[in-house]
Amino acid sequence: MNLQKVLDKQKKVVEGEHRDQLKRLVPVAEFALTLLSANPPMGDITNTQPKEYEALALKLQQRFLDENIGWVERYEVFKLVQQAVDFLKVTTLDHLEKSFNFASNKLWGGKDLMDVKMQDIDNVLKG
């Protein structure tokens, strides 16, 4: 068997293990996200330990136990949670930027925002 075939076989094994791991971890990550619907404090909470998070952490820890989550896998659960938040952030900001660019293009007659002059702004304001 040549080296490439061995590497391909190993890759398939790793991909299969990853899929199996995701089948177990994604529901736990989804559960973690639902815990946030309890509206724990947000904002200026750095260097504080709101009691609400203690109760949520205990629920999540119990889920880790119930699902037999591995010691290293606990980090993977939070990577999945962060992935969902990051995708929501990127998708939302992308849509807002496209909307802004469309409105800006319409307002400034196709000019790039960097090319807008004070006279252009004055003309728009004067209607």
C-alpha positions in Angstrom: 0.0 0.0 0.0 1.5 3.4 -0.9 1.8 6.3 1.4 -1.1 8.3 -0.2 -3.5 5.4 0.3 -2.5 5.1 4.0 -3.0 8.9 4.5 -6.4 8.8 2.7 -7.5 6.0 4.9 -6.3 7.8 8.1 -8.1 10.9 6.9 -11.4 9.0 6.5 -11.1 7.6 9.9 -10.4 11.0 11.5 -13.3 12.5 9.5 -15.6 9.7 10.7 -14.5 10.2 14.3 -15.1 14.0 14.0 -18.6 13.4 12.6 -19.4 11.1 15.5 -18.0 13.6 18.0 -20.2 16.4 16.5 -23.3 14.2 16.7 -22.6 14.0 20.5 -21.4 17.6 21.1 -23.7 19.7 19.0 -26.8 19.0 21.1 -24.9 19.9 24.2 -23.7 23.1 22.6 -27.3 23.9 21.6 -28.4 23.2 25.2 -25.7 25.7 26.4 -27.2 28.3 24.0 -30.7 27.7 25.3 -29.5 28.4 28.9 -28.7 31.9 27.8 -32.5 32.5 27.1 -32.8 32.7 30.9 -31.4 36.3 30.4 -28.4 36.2 32.7 -26.8 39.6 33.3 -24.8 41.1 30.4 -22.9 44.3 30.0 -20.5 45.5 32.6 -20.1 42.2 34.5 -16.3 41.8 34.1 -14.7 41.0 37.4 -18.0 40.1 38.9 -19.6 36.7 39.4 -23.3 37.0 38.9 -25.2 34.2 40.8 -27.3 33.5 37.7 -24.3 32.1 35.9 -23.6 29.7 38.8 -27.0 28.1 38.3 -26.6 27.9 34.6 -23.1 26.4 34.9 -24.4 23.7 37.2 -27.1 22.8 34.6 -24.5 22.6 31.9 -22.1 20.6 34.1 -24.9 18.1 34.7 -25.5 17.9 31.0 -21.8 17.2 30.5 -22.2 14.3 33.0 -25.4 13.0 31.4 -23.8 13.0 27.9 -20.5 11.6 29.2 -18.5 14.5 27.7 -14.8 14.0 27.8 -12.4 16.3 29.6 -11.0 17.8 26.4 -14.4 17.8 24.7 -15.7 20.4 27.1 -13.7 23.0 25.2 -15.1 21.7 21.9 -18.6 22.4 23.2 -17.7 26.0 23.8 -16.0 26.3 20.5 -19.3 25.2 18.9 -21.2 27.8 20.9 -18.7 30.5 19.9 -18.9 29.3 16.3 -22.7 29.9 16.3 -22.3 33.4 17.8 -19.5 34.3 15.4 -21.5 33.1 12.4 -24.5 35.2 13.6 -22.2 38.2 14.0 -20.5 37.9 10.6 -23.8 37.2 8.8 -25.6 40.2 10.4 -22.7 42.6 9.9 -22.3 41.4 6.3 -26.0 42.0 5.6 -25.9 45.5 7.3 -22.8 46.4 5.3 -24.5 45.4 2.0 -27.6 47.4 2.9 -25.5 50.4 3.9 -23.5 50.1 0.6 -26.7 49.9 -1.4 -28.2 52.9 0.4 -25.0 54.8 0.1 -24.7 54.0 -3.6 -28.3 55.2 -4.1 -27.7 58.4 -2.1 -24.4 59.4 -3.7 -25.2 58.3 -7.2 -22.8 55.5 -7.4 -19.8 57.3 -5.9 -17.5 55.5 -3.5 -17.9 57.0 0.0 -14.3 58.0 -0.1 -15.0 60.2 -3.2 -18.0 62.0 -1.6 -17.2 65.8 -1.4 -18.7 68.4 0.9 -20.6 69.8 -2.0 -22.3 66.3 -2.6 -23.4 66.3 1.1 -24.7 69.9 0.8 -26.6 69.0 -2.4 -28.3 66.1 -0.6 -29.2 68.2 2.4 -30.7 70.9 0.3 -32.7 68.3 -1.6 
